[in-house]
Amino acid sequence: MKTEIYYFSGTGNSMYAAKQLQKRIPGSILKPIVKSLKNNIILTEAEVVGFVFPNFCLTIPIPLNIFLNKADLTGASYIFAVCTRGGSPSDAFDFMNMIIKKQNKKINAQININLPWNTPVGKDIHSGIITDEKKNHMELELQKKLDVISGHIIDKKEYIKKDDDITCKLPWFVKVINFLLSRKINYNLHDYMYQKIMEFYADDKCSGCGICEKVCLNKKIVIKNGRPLWDKGIKCFACFACINFCPVNSIQIKSNFLVKSYTEINPRYHHKSVTYKDIADQR
């Protein structure tokens, strides 16, 4: 049984999960989502097609949204999805189903996996999350959950488990906004926020090493005169790879009237088994 596992990862959590899942499914192959976006139409070639990706503002990441709207899934008889997250709730699977329903497809198996948070914008979001004890616990849970879902994938059985593992509670007003807005409108607002409102920059600690340019998955960052510049004409994938792989914690996000950024004081995170070269290879 041929199985394609498409993945997107900014700081390594989803890449690690995808590789661990591949080990459990005989004959499966990994395919980076970003590399597939070069095609006008993405034709999947396997009977079983899966997606491994991070939670992005309660839904799917920007590259996966582009992928699903370009993909021809007619050859797939079974679709699965694995969402990595910092413990917050997510509408990712519902949003995916809304897109692939146009091709008379649905997700047959799905699971959320909690891993260390990799978004350095908010205040105290890392508090108590990336201790060694918690990381070890998350690793054990990841392995258990992948054992479960891989068995269902191999047998092509339905597995739609209720999400009962939410550890990060959202403010009430975020829940209300998310409920009131349609998923499509809500997604467009998220996309707009990262393209127009969030502004990245490098502070005086920058050494001009060029790692940020290498890990930028949409080639938005270019090094000029030894400093990174973000091309406003290129879409940001909001993966935070540039921030989290910067070796001197130089890259920041500016605060403005809508977003209060704490990147200057927050720690950085990327999965210990994933290098910046691994992230860059997705291109």
Backbone as a ProteinNet text record, in pm:
[ID]
protein_1_A
[PRIMARY]
MKTEIYYFSGTGNSMYAAKQLQKRIPGSILKPIVKSLKNNIILTEAEVVGFVFPNFCLTIPIPLNIFLNKADLTGASYIFAVCTRGGSPSDAFDFMNMIIKKQNKKINAQININLPWNTPVGKDIHSGIITDEKKNHMELELQKKLDVISGHIIDKKEYIKKDDDITCKLPWFVKVINFLLSRKINYNLHDYMYQKIMEFYADDKCSGCGICEKVCLNKKIVIKNGRPLWDKGIKCFACFACINFCPVNSIQIKSNFLVKSYTEINPRYHHKSVTYKDIADQR
[TERTIARY]
84.5	0	88.6	80.9	161.5	99.5	183.2	136.8	226.6	164.9	238.3	208.7	314.9	301	355.6	266.9	306.3	322.2	431.1	454.6	502.8	473.5	524.6	573.9	693.4	750	838.4	818.3	900.5	1012.2	985.2	1087.7	1109.4	1058.3	1098.7	1001.1	901.9	808.9	735.2	678.2	599.8	689.4	810.1	903.7	941.6	968.8	1002.9	886.3	765.2	647.4	626.7	646.8	629.7	730.5	854.6	957.5	928.6	880.8	845.8	726.4	632.6	517	558.7	648.4	695.4	757.3	829.7	892.1	789.3	668.1	564.5	479.2	488.3	401	485.6	484.5	566	533.3	637.9	619.5	580.5	580.2	541.2	659.7	628.5	732.3	696.1	798.2	778.2	790.1	701.6	706	684.2	780.1	760.3	653.8	561.4	453.1	506.8	605.9	658.1	711.2	784	840.2	729.8	616.4	504.7	434	446.8	373	420.6	534.7	586.4	497.6	417.4	330.8	196.5	143.8	12.7	-98.4	-86	-178.5	-95.2	-132.6	-59.3	-135.9	-78.3	-143.9	-84.6	-163.7	-118.1	-127.4	-33.4	-22.7	-43.9	-80.8	-94.4	-240.7	-265.4	-399.2	-427.2	-321.5	-332.5	-249	-311.6	-243.6	-262.9	-150.6	-158.6	-87.8	-120.9	-63	-20.2	101.4	152.1	192.9	140.9	156.6	133.3	177.3	151.7	19	-38.3	-154.6	-112.9	-192.3	-160.5	-280.4	-271.9	-381.5	-516.8	-522.6	-643	-680.7	-599.1	-634.7	-508.1	-510.7	-397.2	-297.7	-170.3	-71.2	-94.6	-41.6	-62.2	-22.6	94	130.7	34.5	-19.2	-114.3	-244.2	-286.5	-406.4	-388.5	-272.2	-243.4	-240.7	-173.7	-160.7	-297.9	-384.5	-514.5	-601.8	-585.8	-665.5	-609	-486.9	-427	-424.5	-446.8	-424	-540.5	-504.9	-601.7	-592.4	-693.7	-693.9	-782.8	-821.3	-917.9	-864.9	-732.7	-676.8	-665.3	-688	-673.6	-805.7	-796.7	-915.8	-917.4	-805.8	-795.7	-705.2	-751.6	-677.7	-665.6	-545.3	-525	-452.2	-462.4	-401.1	-350.9	-230.7	-168.9	-133	-186.8	-162.3	-79.9	38.3	118	84.9	89.9	46.4	104.7	89.8	138.2	36.5	-75.6	-179.2	-307.1	-310.1	-430.2	-530.9	-658.5	-758.4	-732	-794	-770.9	-891.2	-919.7	-1022.8	-959.7	-835.1	-760.4	-830.8	-875.6	-935.7	-1068.1	-1149	-1275.2	-1249.1	-1147.3	-1115.5	-1065.6	-982.9	-936.9	-1054.3	-1146.4	-1262.2	-1346.5	-1355.4	-1431.7	-1371.7	-1238.6	-1172	-1183.5	-1149.4	-1144.8	-1283.2	-1384.2	-1521	-1559.1	-1495.1	-1522.5	-1486.2	-1397.4	-1357.5	-1421.2	-1526.7	-1596.5	-1501.9	-1411.8	-1317.5	-1338.4	-1288.6	-1291	-1171	-1139.7	-1033.2	-1085.7	-1014.7	-1056.1	-994.6	-879.3	-813.7	-743	-752.2	-692.4	-650.1	-547.7	-501.3	-422.7	-439.3	-359.9	-249.6	-130.3	-18.1	43.6	47.3	105.1	256.8	322	467.6	503.2	629.3	665.2	623.9	573.7	528.5	647.5	629.7	741.3	709.3	605.9	567.8	615.9	715.3	777.8	718.5	597.5	543.6	479.6	393	314	391.4	325.7	388.3	380.3	495.3	503.2	446.5	441.3	381.6	467.6	597.1	684.3	685.1	623	631.7	580.6	667.9	629.7	605.2	636.5	603	723.7	841.4	953.4	1059.6	1016.8	1109	1144.8	1258.3	1300	1196.8	1139.2	1038.5	917.7	871.6	754.7	788.1	907.3	946.7	953.2	1004.2	1010.9	870.6	780.3	642.4	576.3	597.8	540.6	594.5	722.6	782.6	716.3	692.2	625.5	484.5	412.6	276.2	275.9	372.2	382.7	398.1	489.1	512.8	387.5	317.2	194.6	87.8	69.9	-33.5	-1.1	127.1	164.9	147.3	170.1	143.2	-3.8	-90.9	-235.3	-279.3	-244.6	-297.5	-233.6	-106.5	-42.8	-111.2	-155	-227.5	-356.4	-428.2	-552.6	-524.6	-416	-380.9	-347.9	-267.1	-228.4	-350.6	-445.4	-567.1	-675.8	-649.4	-744.3	-877.7	-867.4	-985	-1009.4	-1134.8	-1171.2	-1116.7	-1065.7	-1019	-1036.1	-1151.5	-1182.3	-1206	-1098.5	-1103.2	-1138.5	-1222.8	-1256.3	-1130.4	-1117	-998.9	-1014.5	-953.8	-966.2	-830.7	-736.4	-600.9	-557.5	-652.2	-621.9	-563.4	-442.9	-374.5	-357.2	-381.8	-364.5	-501.1	-555.5	-688.1	-679.4	-775.5	-777.8	-866.7	-834.5	-922.7	-1063	-1163.2	-1301.5	-1329.1	-1265.8	-1295.5	-1240.1	-1129.5	-1075.9	-1173.8	-1230.4	-1328.3	-1451.9	-1497	-1616.5	-1590.6	-1475.5	-1441	-1431.3	-1366.7	-1350.5	-1485.1	-1579.3	-1711.9	-1794.6	-1788.5	-1872.3	-1830	-1699.6	-1651.5	-1654.9	-1689.8	-1681.9	-1536.2	-1511.9	-1373.9	-1295.7	-1361.6	-1290.9	-1250	-1343.3	-1311.8	-1205.5	-1220.6	-1125.9	-986.6	-977.3	-846.9	-785	-865.3	-813.2	-762.3	-827.4	-781.3	-646.7	-631.8	-504.1	-393.3	-421.8	-324.3	-287.6	-388.8	-364.8	-276.2	-298.6	-221.1	-72	-37	104.7	163.9	82.5	135.4	146.5	51.9	43.1	69.2	45.2	52.2	180.3	220.7	342.5	465.3	556.2	676.8	801.8	879.7	1001.8	1121.2	1219.7	1343.6	1456.1	1578.7	1696.3	1756.2	1781.4	1838.2	1990.5	2055.7	2200.3	2284.4	2222.4	2298.1	2326.9	2261.5	2275.3	2421.3	2464.7	2603	2612.1	2496.7	2496.8	2528.2	2500	2536.2	2455.5	2335.2	2254.9	2166.2	2161	2076.6	1929.4	1887.6	1747.4	1707.8	1797.4	1770.6	1756.9	1839.6	1837.2	1709	1660.6	1543.9	1411.9	1413.5	1288	1225.3	1112.5	1057.4	987.1	965.6	911.4	1008	1134.4	1240.2	1203	1142.1	1103.9	1222.2	1316	1429.9	1549.7	1612.1	1736.4	1838.6	1964.6	2072.1	2130.4	2125.6	2184.8	2273	2397.2	2494.8	2508	2500.3	2519.5	2401.6	2284.3	2165.7	2046.6	1957.9	1839.5	1732.7	1670	1558	1440.6	1319.8	1199	1128.5	1120.1	1060.4	908.2	854.9	712	625.5	686	609.2	595.5	655.5	650.9	576	489	406.3	491.1	461	525.3	445.5	514.6	447.4	423.7	470.2	447.1	492	606.7	656.7	750.4	800.3	891.4	1026.2	1060.4	1191.7	1303.3	1285.2	1390	1417.4	1311.4	1327.1	1393.2	1341.8	1383.2	1517.9	1564.5	1695.8	1805.9	1772.2	1875.7	1968.5	2098.3	2189.1	2216.6	2182.1	2208.2	2079.5	1963.6	1833	1815.8	1861.1	1857	1722.8	1654.1	1532.1	1413.7	1343.4	1233.3	1109.4	997.8	874.8	838.2	811.6	779.5	641.3	630.2	499.2	427.8	295.2	215.9	82.7	-12.3	-137.6	-224.5	-196.8	-275.2	-200.9	-68.9	10.1	116.9	117.2	223.4	321.6	443.1	542.6	639.7	671.8	766.9	887.3	916	1026.5	1161.2	1175.3	1304.3	1338.1	1236.4	1261.8	1229.5	1152.8	1115.4	1230.2	1237.8	1337.5	1297.2	1386.1	1358.3	1348.4	1285.1	1271.9	1276.7	1350.5	1332.9	1362.2	1306.7	1321.8	1468.6	1511.5	1653.2	1710.2	1625.1	1675.1	1674.9	1629	1612.1	1705.4	1781.6	1873.5	1812.7	1876.6	1825.8	1838.7	1936.8	1952.3	1835.8	1787.4	1669.2	1549	1529.8	1416.8	1432	1552.3	1577	1556	1580.8	1566.4	1421.5	1325.7	1185.3	1160.1	1249.6	1229.7	1263.6
-118.9	0	124.6	202.6	323.3	433.8	495.8	602.4	723.8	838.9	965.3	1045.4	1090.6	1174.7	1313.5	1409.2	1546.7	1620.9	1696.1	1763.3	1906.4	1988.3	2125.1	2150.6	2209.7	2231.1	2354.2	2441.8	2560.9	2546.9	2475.8	2461.1	2316	2223	2084.9	1989.8	2038.3	1947.2	1857.2	1918.2	1839.9	1752.7	1799.5	1716.4	1592.4	1611	1497	1398.7	1450.8	1364.6	1288.6	1356.6	1292.3	1179.1	1201.3	1098	979.2	1006.6	898.2	817.9	885.8	818.2	733.3	786	711.7	578.2	575.5	451.8	343.2	384.4	290.6	240.1	306.8	271.3	218	88.8	29.9	91.9	121.5	173.5	319.4	389.9	530.8	618.5	729.8	823.7	963.8	1039.6	1176	1274.9	1372.8	1476.3	1612.8	1706.1	1839.2	1917.5	1975.4	2052.4	2170.8	2239.3	2360.2	2330.6	2222.2	2187.4	2159.9	2104.4	2072.4	2196.8	2308.9	2429.2	2490.7	2444.1	2495.6	2455.2	2351.8	2301.6	2373.9	2401.2	2465.8	2374.7	2246.9	2145	2037.3	2003.3	1901.5	1770.3	1673.8	1544.9	1443.3	1399.7	1294.8	1160.7	1072.7	947.9	824	841	726.7	701	577.6	539.6	600.3	610.6	668.7	796.9	907.7	1037.5	1099.1	1145.2	1205.1	1338	1413.8	1546.3	1560.8	1610.8	1638.8	1785.8	1861.2	2006.5	2065.8	2189.8	2256	2331.1	2343.6	2430.2	2574.3	2644.4	2782.3	2870.4	2941.2	3031.5	2960.6	2844.7	2761.6	2687	2695.2	2629.2	2575.2	2559.3	2500.6	2609.1	2573.9	2672.3	2717.1	2831.9	2892.9	2799.6	2734	2646.5	2529.4	2475.2	2364	2412.3	2532.3	2589.3	2603.6	2654	2666.8	2528.6	2433.3	2297.8	2234.7	2238.1	2171	2232	2361	2425.8	2402.3	2346.5	2313.6	2163.1	2082.8	1938.8	1864.7	1763.4	1668.6	1542	1520.3	1406.9	1292.6	1295.8	1196.9	1053.5	1036.9	901.8	845.3	927.8	883.1	825.7	707.6	646.3	660.3	709.7	723.2	841.9	933.4	1055	1067.4	1100.1	1119	1250.3	1298.1	1425.2	1419.5	1472.8	1482.6	1628.3	1687.1	1828.4	1838.8	1900.4	1926.1	2065.9	2082.1	2209.5	2225.1	2344.8	2371.5	2342	2280.6	2246.3	2324	2416.8	2498.2	2423.6	2460.8	2399.2	2437	2365.1	2391	2348.2	2426.9	2392.3	2335.5	2293.8	2253.7	2144.2	2039.6	1927.1	1965.8	2046	2092.4	2178.3	2263.8	2350.5	2267.6	2166.4	2077.8	2008	1957.8	1888.5	1980.6	2107.2	2203.9	2219.5	2212.5	2227.6	2100.6	1987.6	1863.7	1805.1	1859.3	1816	1845.2	1946.1	1981.5	1868	1778.8	1662.9	1534	1552.1	1438.6	1354.9	1424.5	1358.2	1406.8	1329.1	1368.2	1306.6	1359.1	1299.6	1172.5	1063.5	934.8	906.7	966.4	949.6	1079.1	1118.6	1246	1239.6	1317.1	1321.5	1449.9	1506.7	1620.7	1570.9	1626.5	1587.4	1711.9	1716.1	1830.4	1821	1927.5	1938.6	2079.5	2104.6	2237.4	2350.9	2456.6	2573.7	2640.4	2680.7	2743.2	2883.7	2945.8	3081.2	3179.1	3261.5	3345	3484.2	3507.7	3644.2	3682.1	3596.2	3630.5	3635.7	3683.7	3698.1	3568.7	3522.7	3405.5	3278.3	3268.4	3149.1	3026.3	3045.7	2930.3	2882.8	2957.1	2925.9	2785	2700.3	2565.4	2471	2510.5	2427.2	2348.9	2408.8	2339.7	2295.6	2266.4	2204.9	2065.6	2013.6	1880.1	1774.9	1789.6	1692.5	1692.5	1811.3	1820	1771.8	1802.9	1756.9	1604.2	1542.6	1396.5	1335.8	1398.8	1350.4	1362.4	1475.5	1496	1393.5	1361	1262.4	1125.4	1085.8	957.7	957.6	1068.8	1077.2	1076.1	1143.4	1142.9	1000.4	925.7	788.9	702.1	719.2	642.2	676	806.2	848	804.3	808.4	763.9	613	539.3	395	369	446.8	427.5	462.5	582.9	626.4	549.8	512	435.5	301.5	238.9	112.2	128.8	237.3	263.7	297.1	368.1	402.8	276.3	190.3	66.4	-18.2	-22.8	-102.1	-23.6	104	193.1	199.2	219.3	228.9	374.3	404.1	537.5	560.6	681.8	717.1	867.5	905.7	1046.4	1060.3	1086.9	1091.6	1232	1238.9	1367.1	1431.3	1560.3	1631.8	1659.2	1574.5	1589.2	1614.8	1667.8	1687.6	1833.6	1925.4	2068.2	2114.9	2169.2	2213.6	2364.3	2432.6	2577.8	2641.8	2703.8	2764.7	2901.3	2927.7	3055.5	3155.4	3284.7	3387.2	3377.8	3413.8	3399.1	3477.7	3596.9	3679.5	3617.6	3542	3473.6	3364.9	3293.2	3188.5	3248.9	3363.2	3427.6	3473.3	3538.1	3585	3467.3	3360.8	3243.6	3180.8	3186.2	3129.4	3216.2	3347.6	3438.5	3447.4	3441.5	3453.2	3317.7	3317.6	3192.7	3151	3022.4	2974.5	3038.8	3060.9	3121.1	3263.9	3341.5	3479.4	3480.9	3393.5	3386.2	3355.1	3261.4	3225.8	3344.2	3412.7	3527.4	3636.6	3651.4	3749.4	3707.8	3577.5	3528.2	3553.9	3521.6	3541.6	3689.4	3775.3	3919.1	3968.2	3913.8	3957.7	3934.8	3817.9	3787.9	3859.3	3891.5	3959.4	4110	4169.1	4315.7	4375.8	4299.4	4358	4321.6	4195.3	4154.3	4193.2	4263.8	4310.9	4254.3	4180.5	4118.7	4213.1	4204.2	4279.9	4212.2	4247.2	4196.5	4309.8	4282.7	4387.1	4389.7	4463.6	4486.2	4361.1	4256.2	4132.8	4055.3	4092.2	4018.3	4010.7	3889.6	3867.8	3854.1	3856	3841.1	3700.7	3599.4	3461.3	3404.6	3457.1	3412.9	3292.9	3242.1	3125.8	3158.8	3279.3	3317.4	3310.9	3353.7	3348.2	3203.4	3115.4	2974.3	2903.8	2936.2	2863.9	2926.7	3043.7	3106.5	3022.9	2960.9	2859.8	2917.2	3046.5	3107.1	3208.2	3202	3289.8	3437.3	3470.8	3610.2	3691.5	3623.4	3691.5	3689	3803.4	3812	3889.5	3850.6	3920.1	4027.3	4150.4	4262.1	4342	4362.3	4434.5	4373.1	4239.7	4167.5	4169.5	4213.9	4220.7	4158.2	4090.4	4032.1	4136.8	4124.5	4208.8	4119.2	4160	4083.5	4149.3	4077.2	4129.5	4139.1	4259.7	4280.1	4225	4197.1	4143.7	3992.7	3926.6	3780.6	3741.4	3644	3600	3537.1	3571.3	3508.1	3383.5	3271.8	3148.2	3140.1	3239.9	3247.8	3122	3067.6	2943.6	2970.3	3093.6	3136	3064.4	3003.7	2938.8	3041.6	3158.4	3261.1	3303.3	3316.5	3357.3	3247.4	3126.2	3018.9	2956	2972.4	2917.5	3022.4	3147.9	3251.2	3218.4	3200	3156	3260.6	3386.3	3491	3561.1	3500.5	3556.5	3701.7	3729	3865.9	3903.3	3807.7	3840.5	3860	3971.1	4009.8	4042.1	4056.7	4106.8	4236.9	4340.1	4471	4470.5	4542.7	4565.5	4677.3	4665.9	4773.2	4782.4	4858.6	4882.7	4757.9	4655.3	4532.1	4415.7	4415.9	4304	4354.3	4301.4	4329.6	4213.4	4241	4134.9	4129.4	4005.1	3983.3	3902.4	3911.5	3831.4	3870.7	3995	4038.3	3970.7	3922.3	3857.6	3708.6	3663.4	3521.7	3434.5	3310.1	3216.3	3166.9	3096.8	3038.8	2886.4	2825.3	2679.5	2620.8	2512.9	2424.7	2283.7	2186.6	2048	2008	1940	1909.5	1820.4	1743.1	1651.7	1712.7	1838.1	1902.1	2022.1	2027.5	2138.1	2238.7	2354.2	2452.8	2403.1	2316.4	2258.6	2166.5	2092.5	2006.9	2090.2	2202.8	2291.7	2346.2	2393.5	2452.8	2352.4	2225.3	2122.4	2105	2157.4	2149	2228.3	2321.9	2407.1	2332.4
0	0	0	-105.6	-114.1	-29.2	53.1	141.9	126.9	103.2	97.4	224.1	289.1	408.1	374.8	358.6	330.4	463.2	475.4	602.6	581.2	681.2	685.9	827.4	839.7	971.9	971.8	1071.1	1082.5	1183.3	1291.4	1394.6	1435.2	1355.7	1370.1	1434.3	1508.8	1574.9	1476.4	1374.3	1277.2	1190.4	1160.4	1083.7	1163.4	1290.2	1375.8	1383.9	1404.1	1411.3	1280.1	1167.1	1036.3	1016.6	1057.8	1043.8	1134.4	1254.9	1346	1292.6	1230.1	1171.8	1052.3	970.6	852.9	892.9	1003.9	1049.9	1080.5	1112.3	1153.7	1037.8	922.7	809.5	694.7	670.8	563	427	351.5	216.4	209.1	321.4	319.1	280.4	215.3	175.4	225	262.9	310.2	195.1	192.5	90.5	155.3	141.1	197.5	121.5	194.2	133.5	54.4	109.4	45.6	-94.1	-109	-240.2	-341.4	-294.3	-384.1	-435.6	-366	-403.5	-534.3	-584.9	-711.7	-829.5	-811.1	-918.2	-917.4	-1035.3	-1045	-995.3	-1027.9	-977.7	-909.7	-787.9	-712.9	-722.5	-788.7	-808.8	-712.7	-616.2	-525.6	-597.9	-566.8	-641.7	-556.7	-430.8	-341	-305	-266.6	-220.3	-82.3	-2.3	131	135.2	172.1	175.5	314.4	372.2	504.6	512.5	616.7	637.4	783.1	802.3	936.6	938.1	1033.4	1029.2	1168.3	1190.8	1318.6	1318.7	1437.2	1456.1	1428	1348.9	1312	1345.8	1457.4	1496.3	1495.1	1555	1568.3	1440.7	1336.8	1211.5	1143.5	1011.2	940.4	898.9	880.2	836.3	692.6	659.8	528.2	413.1	415.8	302.9	283.5	392.6	379.2	317.7	351.7	290.7	139.1	98.8	-44.7	-110.3	-45	-97.7	-122.4	-22.2	-33.3	-142.2	-164.6	-269.2	-409.3	-417.5	-547.3	-573.4	-468.7	-478.5	-543.7	-622.6	-677.5	-592.9	-510.6	-418.3	-465.3	-590.6	-639.1	-631.4	-637.1	-631.3	-492	-391.4	-252.6	-201.3	-143.3	-84	68.2	123.8	269.8	299.3	385.1	417.5	569.4	615.3	758.8	785.2	908.4	945.1	1088.6	1107.8	1240.5	1263.5	1369.2	1400.1	1528	1519.1	1638.8	1690	1821.3	1879.3	2019.2	2074.4	2208.7	2316.2	2279.3	2375.6	2359.8	2263.9	2242.6	2155.1	2162	2073.8	1929.3	1837.3	1695.3	1612.4	1509.4	1410.9	1283.6	1292.2	1172.6	1093.8	1159.6	1087.9	1023.4	1093.2	1035.5	912	920.9	807.2	688.8	715.7	608.5	541.3	621.3	566.1	479.6	518.8	440.3	300.2	291.1	160.8	77.1	135.9	56.7	29.8	96.9	69.1	-75.2	-133.5	-273.1	-367.3	-322.6	-402.5	-348.3	-268.6	-206.1	-120.1	-50.8	38.4	180.7	275.4	416	486.2	603.3	683	748.8	728.4	785.5	921.5	946.9	1077.2	1113.1	1239.6	1280.3	1425.7	1458.3	1596.7	1621.2	1740.1	1785.3	1877.5	1862.9	1947.3	2009.2	2141.4	2212.1	2217.2	2174.8	2177.7	2225.2	2258.4	2309.4	2215.2	2273.8	2199.5	2132.1	2006.4	1934.5	1884.5	1941.9	1902.1	2008.1	1979.2	2083	2099	2049.5	2048.9	2181.9	2234.7	2351.9	2482	2586.9	2717.3	2796.2	2845.7	2933.7	2872.4	2740	2680.5	2699.4	2724	2744.4	2889.5	2978.1	3119.7	3149	3202.4	3241.7	3127	3003.7	2888.5	2837	2836.2	2774.6	2876.5	2998.9	3093.6	3042.1	3086.6	3043.6	3082.5	3200	3244.7	3152.6	3115.3	3027.2	2887	2839.4	2706.2	2702.2	2807.6	2813	2815.9	2889.8	2894	2756.8	2690.9	2558	2458.4	2469.6	2380.3	2398	2520.8	2547.6	2490.2	2510	2457.8	2305.3	2244.7	2098.3	2045.7	2105.2	2059.8	2076.1	2186.8	2209.9	2106.1	2080.9	1986.6	1843.7	1807.7	1673.8	1659.9	1766.7	1763.6	1732.9	1797.1	1780.6	1639.4	1593.9	1464.2	1349.3	1363	1254.6	1234.5	1343.7	1331.4	1253.6	1279.7	1206.7	1059.8	1035.3	897	817.1	874.5	805.2	773.3	867.9	846.6	773.8	745.3	678.1	752.5	882.5	967.9	1010	1036.2	1081.6	1223.2	1246.5	1380.4	1399.3	1451.6	1475.9	1626	1697.9	1844.1	1892.8	1995.7	2055.8	2113	2093.5	2142.2	2291.9	2373.9	2518.9	2584.3	2505.6	2555.9	2542.4	2564.8	2556.2	2689.2	2683.7	2806.4	2812.1	2700.8	2694.3	2669.5	2769.7	2758.7	2691.2	2603.6	2533.9	2606.6	2596.4	2654.5	2593.8	2670.4	2625.2	2498	2484	2367.4	2238.9	2250	2132.6	2087.1	2183.2	2150.9	2083.9	2135	2078.9	1936.1	1913.3	1778.9	1682.6	1728.4	1643.4	1608.8	1702.1	1679.4	1585	1604.8	1527.2	1381.2	1356.7	1219.5	1150.3	1022.2	947.6	939	918.1	914.5	800.5	688.2	575.3	607.4	662.4	698.5	806.6	904.1	1014.2	963.1	867.9	813.7	740	663.2	589.6	683.7	798.5	896.3	955.7	982.8	1032.7	931.1	807.1	700.2	688.9	693.1	683.1	798.2	917	1033	1011.5	955.8	938	816.3	718.4	600.3	620.7	694	699.8	838	943.5	1077.2	1150.2	1142	1210.7	1127.7	1190.2	1121.6	1188.5	1112.2	1162.1	1139.5	1229	1210.8	1287.8	1253.6	1325.1	1407.4	1536.7	1621.8	1608.8	1696.6	1685.4	1714.1	1764.4	1790.2	1661.7	1553.7	1427.8	1383.7	1348.3	1303.2	1151.6	1084.1	938.4	891.4	975.3	941.8	825	801.9	688.3	713.1	835.7	864.7	841.3	878.5	859.3	711.5	624.4	480.1	434.5	488.4	448.3	493.5	613.6	665.6	623.3	563.9	521.9	410.2	438.7	349.2	226.7	222.9	101.5	41.6	85.8	33.1	42.8	154.2	179.3	232.4	299	360.9	266.5	249.2	172.8	256.6	245.7	317.2	226.4	272.1	198.7	293.4	250.5	333.2	472.6	475.5	600.5	694.8	647.6	732.7	661.1	735.1	672.2	643.4	526.1	489.1	451.5	491	461.5	343.3	231.5	109.3	127.5	127.2	149.9	37	-76.5	-189.5	-187.4	-89	-78.7	48	35.6	147.8	257.6	381.1	497.2	534.1	555	594.4	745.3	819.8	964.7	1037.4	996.1	1056.5	1173.1	1185.3	1291.5	1289	1176	1165.5	1178.5	1118.1	1123.6	1267.5	1346.1	1485.6	1567.7	1555.4	1645.3	1610.5	1487.7	1451.6	1451.7	1476.8	1486	1603.3	1579.6	1686.1	1793.7	1766.1	1865.5	1911.3	1881	1920.7	1875.2	1754.9	1704.8	1643.1	1584.3	1509.1	1604.2	1583.7	1670.8	1587.3	1658.2	1596.8	1666.1	1588.1	1644.1	1709.4	1818.5	1879.4	1804.2	1798.2	1738.6	1811.8	1757.2	1827.6	1837.9	1756.9	1761.8	1827.5	1817.3	1867.4	1963.3	2084.2	2179.3	2173.9	2128.9	2110.9	2228.9	2269.2	2378	2329.8	2201.3	2148.1	2207.3	2252.6	2306.4	2438.9	2510.9	2640.1	2640.3	2542.5	2539.4	2488.8	2536.8	2484.7	2346.4	2280.5	2149.5	2162.9	2062.8	2066.4	1926.6	1909	1793	1839.7	1769	1812.8	1810.6	1914.7	1932.4	1822.1	1754.2	1651.5	1511.7	1501	1369.9	1358.9	1250.2	1226.9	1129.9	1120.8	1026	882.5	856.7	722.4	689.7	790.6	770	730.8	799.5	768.4	627	592.5	461.3	348.9	374.3	270.8	224.7	299.9	257.5	129.5	99.6	-18.9	-146.4
[MASK]
+++++++++++++++++++++++++++++++++++++++++++++++++++++++++++++++++++++++++++++++++++++++++++++++++++++++++++++++++++++++++++++++++++++++++++++++++++++++++++++++++++++++++++++++++++++++++++++++++++++++++++++++++++++++++++++++++++++++++++++++++++++++++++++++++++++++++++++++++++++++++++

